[in-house]
Amino acid sequence: MDVYHTGDLHLPLLHPRMDAGHGHSEGGDRGQFDSLHHLGSGQRNTNIPADSFPEQLRTISVGPDLDQLCVDAGIIRLRPRFGLVAENEEDVAKAVQEGQLRKLGVTPRGGGTSIPSQAVGRGMILLQNRQGVVITKDGDVVVQPGVVKAELNKKLAAAGRWMPVDPSSYASCTIGGMVANNSSGVRTMKYGSTMEFVKAVRAVVPGEHAAPVGPMTLEQALSGDARTKRVASLLLENQDEIKREQPKVTKNSSGYRLEKVVHDGVFDLPKLFVGSEGTLGVFTEATLATRAPPKWRLLLIVESSLEDLNSVASAFRVHSPAGLELVDKSVFRVMNRWETIEKYSRSDSPYLVFCEFDGNVGDAADMASELASSSVAGLDPAVLLAPSEIAQAWEARNEVLTIAQEIRKGSRIVVPGVEDLAVPPERLADLVKLLMDAFESRGLEYISYGHAGDANLHSRPLLDVTGRAGRATLEEIMEECFEAVWRMGGTMTGEHGDGMLRAKYVERQYPKTYWIMKEIKVLFDPKGLLNPGVKMV
């Protein structure tokens, strides 16, 4: 068996084949989610006695349904003992209790779109077939974890509301996964990540029933129960060190976001849980803030080389866009999907840059006039004003990952590892050079796309990682790029999270405060039951 060494775990690496429902973060994973409606509760593995399961919990223990739980959108393949499907909060608590009784890790799973392998494990995979949505009078929305983001978008739009965070996998990722991962999207540079919209959650921690997790005053936290008091004290006593060690970036999904929890006299506990990747508790509900959608949008598309990307991004950034994205044309050409972007390509430059502006004041024409009298005009942009044209262009951009995951040359596929590096925005050119040098010095082909406005690039080399040589090369690239990014004040993951793939590096990103994260993990999950091997090692 091929083994991928990550920390103390020995993780079988997924062979480069396109399994059904795997290999991209859109479309295929939704099929896995939909299959929950017809999974037979009578399917049992002979190694797991049928009468040992609580009657009300549906199980997945044999056949293709269990096979689908062996993989997510990452490169690590692990076969779980079984899966359990929770229909309500009581089921979630009982499933966690089952894990405790059997001494099995519990891995919460949403749409299976995780890139750094957060949704696979050797123990129990816990799925929630819960898709309730309630929009409150004050405009918040209370969402159960099984709701797919695309479906939430439709419900909010019908009510005249909007939650701006849309990952590329929005057609298949779930709200539970987005909250657990602190997901971002193309408009994060203006509106922020999922964390900025989570007001409260309900969660199950080992040994307890589902309970609300909401903000409270710092005074209340310091006089609260022993666990809350200890967490608040840890963060207060070490707040200067915590702030000093934070990456100087606009987005970050590595480690626990300790610096976000205490602010303005508030102990904002939900911000500790958001982005914890299922390691502190299992979400059963989230209350999200929403806003009115913008009255107008304007999208500009220009062409660029990687070398010119920094100057292009700088020209746009001074006008405060909502999103600034990089798209690799070669992905579409290699996969014979050129017609998807043909209308936007007018030169031999290898990349497209999408820049969107929006607002509720003025209109798109006013913004276009402002840009026409700036350095942006010299970039010869294509200007899209019609909502339908803008939507079509973004759909083309969102297909990049789906198409890229299908690229293979023999046994080589595009692999994650350094696919989510983020640096301070002014260091974008340095990040571009770092990645080009890392790949080209090894003679590797690669693709690059991502969030130019946040200096968060999704670059992946084509590698055969089924053998030791390929795995060693990937480890070398990760080691080299992470060290360089940390020296720039960046993070090894802007939005995808640590998962199993990067867990052993978290301590090196946070050498002075990792111990705080470890202690917090023990306070909520003393036996390491939840998502073992993810984020913490």
PyMOL commands that set and color helices and strands:
alter all, ss='L'
color gray80, all
select helices_A, chain A and resi 28-38+50-52+63-68+89-102+149-158+175-181+188-191+194-197+218-222+226-237+239-244+258-260+270-273+309-317+329-334+338-340+342-344+364-372+375-379+387-404+425-440+452-454+468-487+503-509+514-524
alter helices_A, ss='H'
color red, helices_A
select strands_A, chain A and resi 4-6+9-11+58-60+82-86+106-109+124-128+133-135+141-143+198-204+211-213+216-217+262-263+266-267+282-288+296-304+323-328+351-359+382-384+408-409+412-414+421-422+446-451+456-463
alter strands_A, ss='S'
color yellow, strands_A
deselect
rebuild
show_as cartoon
